[in-house]
């Protein structure tokens, strides 16, 4: 048996006035996913337990079969693992975004213009992070460049429980009420404030401004945590697997779970990612002897955060055409296989951030198609099915063992 899980990050949404009061899933043309839904088990799953922030970290842990209430320690250590950083038991990792803030003199009065600095290139970002590290590195603090706007700070003997705000949650808002607070956060706030002076006139940013691009003029620290310990996926489920994603967070979860991490050329994490290349890589993994592939696509989530309505619909249609369609055709040669399609959480366009409502899922098996009675994969129809997994981490067991 072969298994493929296709996760459209943030794909679920609310009805959108500009889409005839339909959700992007309702509005998008997705014949392949709808075919699966017509012949699959369809339902809803709550991936984010009550009391845990609705991040992709907790949600993907849940989808991968790990109870976030037991295993979730924060976002950044998962990303640090993907970046190849060795964390000691006393190290705290923090996500370091390169963001665009407005130009008010008082840092506390600035506005979060763009949490991704126009999705700055990794090469430009590396220069900026190295400049930040040159100023702040000491025996306890070190910054490491990652991909695009997503980077990492490691704090030796650092603190957790800091109540830091993800920058994508405050797009277009003043940062005043969202800055690190209290004595424990003083060092983080001081670095953020000083980073503006380091970065605002950096040659990289001057060149970006000259090209009409937003400058990455500040760091923003959040998502702190210590390295978690996950059970190995093959020992837990008895299958050998691979993970395919452009996002360090997902790669990190996969690596900790013992999944093989597959790099795909042109995989960017946005709507311009290499959809087809991801599907082809998944098929290649199955052909090489792997039993299971976790194929993650970030694009719908990024579009939700950026309120890009047309691009969110487009990303769903590209997932359907270039990923689901390609995988269905490539798996015809197998006697039997299962496919699961779902988001990790909603990222409503109207809110531009994650929510923790249940999300729709489908599970299709070649040898045992099930007439679902629905004609399309949507939030509304999945909810009407009456099938519901209140503990999201149990869905993987159902997918692989039922």
C-alpha positions as CSV (number, residue, x, y, z in Angstrom):
1,X,0.0,0.0,0.0
2,X,1.2,3.5,-0.9
3,X,0.1,6.6,1.0
4,X,0.2,10.3,0.0
5,X,-1.0,13.1,2.2
6,X,-1.4,16.4,0.4
7,X,-1.7,19.4,2.7
8,X,-2.7,22.8,1.4
9,X,-1.6,25.0,4.2
10,X,-4.3,27.5,5.3
11,X,-6.6,26.3,2.4
12,X,-9.8,26.6,4.5
13,X,-11.5,29.9,4.7
14,X,-14.8,31.9,5.2
15,X,-17.2,33.0,2.5
16,X,-15.7,35.9,0.6
17,X,-17.9,38.7,-0.9
18,X,-15.6,39.1,-3.9
19,X,-16.1,35.3,-4.7
20,X,-19.9,35.5,-4.8
21,X,-19.9,34.8,-1.0
22,X,-18.2,31.5,-1.6
23,X,-15.0,30.2,0.1
24,X,-11.9,29.8,-2.1
25,X,-12.5,26.0,-1.9
26,X,-16.1,26.5,-3.1
27,X,-15.1,28.9,-5.8
28,X,-12.0,27.2,-7.2
29,X,-12.1,24.8,-10.1
30,X,-10.6,21.6,-8.8
31,X,-12.0,18.6,-10.7
32,X,-9.4,16.1,-9.4
33,X,-9.9,16.9,-5.7
34,X,-13.7,16.9,-6.2
35,X,-13.5,13.5,-7.9
36,X,-11.7,12.2,-4.9
37,X,-14.3,13.7,-2.5
38,X,-17.1,12.1,-4.4
39,X,-15.5,8.7,-3.9
40,X,-13.9,9.1,-0.4
41,X,-14.5,9.4,3.3
42,X,-15.1,13.1,3.9
43,X,-15.3,14.9,7.2
44,X,-13.9,17.5,9.5
45,X,-10.9,17.3,11.9
46,X,-9.8,19.7,14.6
47,X,-6.1,19.9,14.3
48,X,-5.5,22.6,16.9
49,X,-6.5,21.7,20.5
50,X,-8.2,24.3,22.7
51,X,-5.7,26.5,24.4
52,X,-2.9,26.2,21.8
53,X,-2.3,29.0,19.3
54,X,-3.5,28.0,15.8
55,X,-0.1,28.0,14.2
56,X,1.2,25.7,11.4
57,X,3.6,24.2,14.0
58,X,0.9,22.7,16.3
59,X,-1.5,22.0,13.4
60,X,1.1,20.0,11.3
61,X,2.3,18.1,14.4
62,X,-1.3,17.1,14.8
63,X,-1.8,16.1,11.2
64,X,1.5,14.1,11.3
65,X,0.1,12.1,14.3
66,X,1.6,13.9,17.3
67,X,-0.6,15.3,20.0
68,X,0.4,19.0,20.3
69,X,-0.6,19.0,23.9
70,X,2.2,16.6,24.5
71,X,4.8,17.5,21.9
72,X,4.5,21.2,21.1
73,X,7.3,23.3,22.5
74,X,7.3,26.2,20.1
75,X,7.8,26.9,16.4
76,X,11.4,27.9,16.1
77,X,13.1,24.8,17.4
78,X,11.4,22.8,14.6
79,X,12.7,25.3,12.0
80,X,16.2,25.2,13.7
81,X,16.3,21.4,13.2
82,X,15.6,21.8,9.5
83,X,18.4,24.3,9.2
84,X,20.8,21.8,10.7
85,X,21.3,23.6,14.0
86,X,22.2,21.5,17.0
87,X,20.2,22.7,20.0
88,X,21.3,21.7,23.5
89,X,18.7,21.0,26.2
90,X,19.2,24.6,27.5
91,X,19.1,26.4,24.2
92,X,16.0,28.4,23.2
93,X,15.4,29.0,19.5
94,X,13.4,31.9,18.2
95,X,12.0,32.7,14.8
96,X,13.5,35.9,13.4
97,X,11.5,37.5,10.6
98,X,12.9,40.2,8.4
99,X,10.0,42.6,8.3
100,X,9.1,46.0,6.8
101,X,8.1,48.6,9.4
102,X,6.9,52.1,8.7
103,X,9.4,55.0,9.3
104,X,8.1,56.7,12.4
105,X,11.0,57.8,14.6
106,X,9.6,56.1,17.7
107,X,9.8,52.3,17.2
108,X,6.7,51.6,19.3
109,X,4.7,53.8,16.9
110,X,5.7,52.0,13.7
111,X,3.2,49.9,11.7
112,X,3.8,46.3,10.4
113,X,3.8,47.0,6.7
114,X,4.9,43.6,5.6
115,X,5.9,40.5,7.7
116,X,7.9,39.1,4.7
117,X,9.6,42.3,3.3
118,X,8.1,41.6,-0.1
119,X,9.3,37.9,0.3
120,X,12.9,39.0,0.2
121,X,15.3,36.7,-1.5
122,X,17.4,34.4,0.6
123,X,20.7,35.8,-0.8
124,X,19.7,39.4,0.2
125,X,18.3,38.2,3.6
126,X,21.6,36.4,4.4
127,X,23.5,39.6,4.1
128,X,21.1,41.4,6.4
129,X,21.1,38.6,9.0
130,X,24.9,38.4,9.0
131,X,24.9,42.2,9.6
132,X,22.6,41.7,12.6
133,X,24.6,38.9,13.9
134,X,27.8,40.9,13.7
135,X,26.3,43.5,16.0
136,X,24.5,41.1,18.5
137,X,26.5,37.9,18.6
138,X,27.9,37.0,22.0
139,X,28.4,33.9,24.2
140,X,24.6,33.6,24.5
141,X,23.1,35.0,21.3
142,X,23.6,33.9,17.7
143,X,21.6,34.5,14.5
144,X,21.4,32.1,11.6
145,X,20.2,32.8,8.0
146,X,17.4,30.7,6.7
147,X,15.1,31.0,3.7
148,X,13.6,34.3,2.4
149,X,12.3,36.3,5.4
150,X,12.4,33.3,7.8
151,X,15.5,33.1,10.1
152,X,16.6,31.8,13.5
153,X,18.1,33.2,16.7
154,X,19.5,30.7,19.3
155,X,19.6,31.9,22.9
156,X,21.8,29.9,25.2
157,X,20.1,29.4,28.6
158,X,17.3,31.5,27.2
159,X,13.7,31.9,28.5
160,X,10.4,30.5,27.2
161,X,6.8,31.5,27.9
162,X,7.5,35.0,26.6
163,X,4.1,35.7,24.9
164,X,5.6,37.0,21.7
165,X,3.4,38.0,18.7
166,X,3.7,36.5,15.2
167,X,4.2,39.4,12.8
168,X,1.7,38.0,10.3
169,X,-1.0,38.4,13.0
170,X,-0.5,42.2,12.9
171,X,-0.2,43.0,9.2
172,X,-1.2,46.7,8.7
173,X,-1.4,47.3,12.5
174,X,0.7,49.5,14.8
175,X,3.2,47.4,16.7
176,X,2.6,49.4,19.9
177,X,0.6,46.7,21.8
178,X,2.5,43.8,20.3
179,X,6.1,44.4,21.3
180,X,7.9,42.1,23.7
181,X,6.9,43.1,27.2
182,X,8.5,42.8,30.7
183,X,12.0,42.3,32.1
184,X,12.4,38.8,30.6
185,X,11.8,40.3,27.1
186,X,14.0,43.4,27.5
187,X,17.0,41.9,25.6
188,X,14.7,40.9,22.7
189,X,13.0,44.3,22.5
190,X,16.4,46.1,22.6
191,X,17.7,44.0,19.7
192,X,14.6,44.6,17.6
193,X,14.8,48.4,18.2
194,X,18.5,48.5,17.4
195,X,18.1,46.3,14.3
196,X,16.1,49.1,12.6
197,X,19.2,51.4,12.8
198,X,21.4,48.6,11.5
199,X,19.2,47.7,8.6
200,X,17.4,50.8,7.4
201,X,20.3,52.2,5.4
202,X,22.0,48.9,4.6
203,X,23.1,48.7,0.9
204,X,20.8,45.7,0.4
205,X,17.8,47.8,1.4
206,X,18.9,50.8,-0.5
207,X,19.1,48.6,-3.6
208,X,15.7,47.1,-2.9
209,X,14.1,50.6,-2.5
210,X,15.7,51.7,-5.8
211,X,14.0,48.7,-7.4
212,X,10.6,49.6,-5.9
213,X,10.8,46.8,-3.3
214,X,10.1,47.1,0.4
215,X,13.1,47.2,2.6
216,X,13.7,44.5,5.3
217,X,14.4,47.2,7.9
218,X,13.9,45.3,11.2
219,X,14.1,41.9,12.8
220,X,11.0,40.6,14.6
221,X,11.5,37.8,17.2
222,X,8.8,35.3,18.1
223,X,7.9,31.6,18.3
224,X,10.4,30.6,21.0
225,X,10.9,27.1,22.2
226,X,13.2,24.2,23.1
227,X,13.9,21.1,20.9
228,X,11.1,18.6,21.2
229,X,11.5,14.8,21.1
230,X,9.2,13.0,18.6
231,X,8.7,9.2,18.1
232,X,10.1,7.9,14.8
233,X,7.4,7.7,12.1
234,X,8.3,4.3,10.9
235,X,8.3,2.9,14.4
236,X,5.0,4.5,15.2
237,X,3.2,3.5,12.0
238,X,5.3,0.8,10.4
239,X,5.8,2.7,7.1
240,X,8.8,4.4,5.6
241,X,8.2,8.0,4.7
242,X,9.4,11.3,3.1
243,X,8.4,14.9,3.6
244,X,8.3,17.5,0.8
245,X,8.0,21.1,1.7
246,X,9.5,24.5,1.1
247,X,9.1,25.5,4.7
248,X,11.7,24.9,7.4
249,X,9.0,24.3,10.0
250,X,7.5,21.3,8.1
251,X,10.9,19.9,7.2
252,X,11.9,20.1,10.9
253,X,8.9,18.1,12.1
254,X,9.6,15.5,9.4
255,X,13.3,15.3,10.3
256,X,12.5,14.9,14.0
257,X,10.0,12.1,13.1
258,X,12.7,10.3,11.0
259,X,11.1,11.1,7.6
260,X,13.4,11.7,4.6
261,X,13.5,15.4,3.7
262,X,13.3,16.0,0.0
263,X,14.5,19.3,-1.6
264,X,12.7,20.4,-4.8
265,X,14.2,23.0,-7.1
266,X,11.9,26.1,-7.3
267,X,9.9,25.2,-4.2
268,X,9.4,28.7,-2.7
269,X,6.5,28.6,-0.3
270,X,4.3,31.0,-2.3
271,X,2.0,30.9,-5.3
272,X,5.0,30.8,-7.7
273,X,6.3,27.5,-6.2
274,X,7.1,24.5,-8.2
275,X,3.8,22.6,-7.8
276,X,4.6,20.1,-10.6
277,X,8.1,19.4,-9.2
278,X,6.7,18.6,-5.8
279,X,4.3,16.1,-7.3
280,X,7.0,14.5,-9.4
281,X,9.3,14.3,-6.3
282,X,6.5,12.5,-4.4
283,X,6.1,9.9,-7.1
284,X,9.8,9.4,-7.3
285,X,9.9,8.7,-3.5
286,X,7.2,6.1,-3.8
287,X,9.0,4.5,-6.8
288,X,12.2,4.4,-4.7
289,X,10.6,2.2,-2.1
290,X,9.0,4.7,0.3
291,X,5.6,3.9,1.6
292,X,4.4,7.4,2.6
293,X,4.8,11.0,1.4
294,X,3.8,14.1,3.3
295,X,3.5,16.8,0.6
296,X,3.0,20.2,2.1
297,X,2.1,23.3,0.0
298,X,2.4,26.7,1.7
299,X,0.9,28.9,-1.0
300,X,-2.7,29.1,0.1
301,X,-1.6,30.2,3.6
302,X,0.7,32.9,2.3
303,X,-2.1,34.2,0.1
304,X,-4.4,34.3,3.1
305,X,-1.9,36.3,5.1
306,X,-1.5,38.8,2.3
307,X,-5.2,39.0,1.5
308,X,-4.6,37.9,-2.1
309,X,-8.0,36.6,-3.0
310,X,-7.3,35.7,-6.6
311,X,-4.0,34.0,-5.8
312,X,-5.6,31.9,-3.0
313,X,-8.1,30.6,-5.5
314,X,-5.3,30.1,-8.1
315,X,-3.1,28.2,-5.6
316,X,-5.9,25.8,-4.9
317,X,-6.4,25.2,-8.6
318,X,-2.7,24.6,-9.1
319,X,-2.7,22.1,-6.3
320,X,-5.5,20.3,-8.0
321,X,-4.1,20.4,-11.5
322,X,-0.4,20.0,-11.0
323,X,-0.2,18.1,-7.8
324,X,-3.3,16.0,-7.3
325,X,-3.8,15.4,-11.1
326,X,-0.1,14.4,-11.5
327,X,-0.1,12.1,-8.5
328,X,-3.4,10.4,-9.5
329,X,-2.0,9.6,-13.0
330,X,1.4,8.5,-11.6
331,X,-0.1,6.1,-9.1
332,X,-2.3,4.3,-11.6
333,X,0.3,1.5,-11.7
334,X,-0.1,0.6,-8.1
335,X,-2.6,-2.1,-7.1
336,X,-3.7,0.0,-4.2
337,X,-3.1,3.4,-2.6
338,X,-4.6,5.9,-0.3
339,X,-4.7,9.7,-0.7
340,X,-5.6,12.2,2.0
341,X,-6.2,15.9,1.2
342,X,-6.7,18.6,3.9
343,X,-5.5,21.9,5.2
344,X,-3.7,22.2,8.6
345,X,-5.9,25.2,9.7
346,X,-7.9,27.9,8.1
347,X,-6.2,31.2,7.1
348,X,-9.2,33.4,6.3
349,X,-8.5,36.2,3.8
350,X,-10.7,38.6,5.9
351,X,-8.5,38.0,9.0
352,X,-5.1,37.5,7.4
353,X,-4.2,35.1,10.1
354,X,-4.8,31.6,11.3
355,X,-7.9,30.3,13.2
356,X,-8.5,27.1,15.0
357,X,-11.8,25.9,13.6
358,X,-12.0,22.3,12.3
359,X,-10.9,21.8,8.7
360,X,-12.3,19.5,5.9
361,X,-10.4,16.3,5.0
362,X,-10.9,13.5,2.5
363,X,-9.4,10.0,2.5
364,X,-9.6,8.1,-0.9
365,X,-8.6,4.5,-1.4
366,X,-8.2,3.0,-4.9
367,X,-9.5,-0.5,-4.0
368,X,-12.3,0.8,-1.8
369,X,-13.9,3.9,-3.1
370,X,-16.8,5.2,-1.0
371,X,-19.7,7.1,-2.4
372,X,-19.7,10.2,-0.2
373,X,-22.9,11.7,-1.5
374,X,-21.2,15.0,-2.1
375,X,-20.0,16.5,-5.3
376,X,-17.3,18.8,-4.1
377,X,-14.6,19.2,-1.5
378,X,-15.7,22.2,0.6
379,X,-15.9,23.2,4.2
380,X,-19.7,23.2,4.2
381,X,-20.2,19.8,2.6
382,X,-17.5,18.2,4.7
383,X,-19.2,19.5,7.9
384,X,-22.6,18.2,6.7
385,X,-21.1,14.7,6.4
386,X,-21.3,14.3,10.2
387,X,-17.8,12.7,10.2
388,X,-15.7,14.4,12.8
389,X,-12.3,13.8,14.5
390,X,-12.1,16.1,17.6
391,X,-8.5,14.9,18.3
392,X,-6.7,15.7,15.1
393,X,-3.6,13.6,15.9
394,X,-5.7,10.5,15.7
395,X,-6.5,11.1,12.0
396,X,-3.1,9.8,10.8
397,X,-3.6,6.5,12.6
398,X,-7.0,6.3,10.9
399,X,-5.4,7.0,7.5
400,X,-2.6,4.6,7.8
401,X,-4.1,1.7,9.8
402,X,-7.9,1.6,9.2
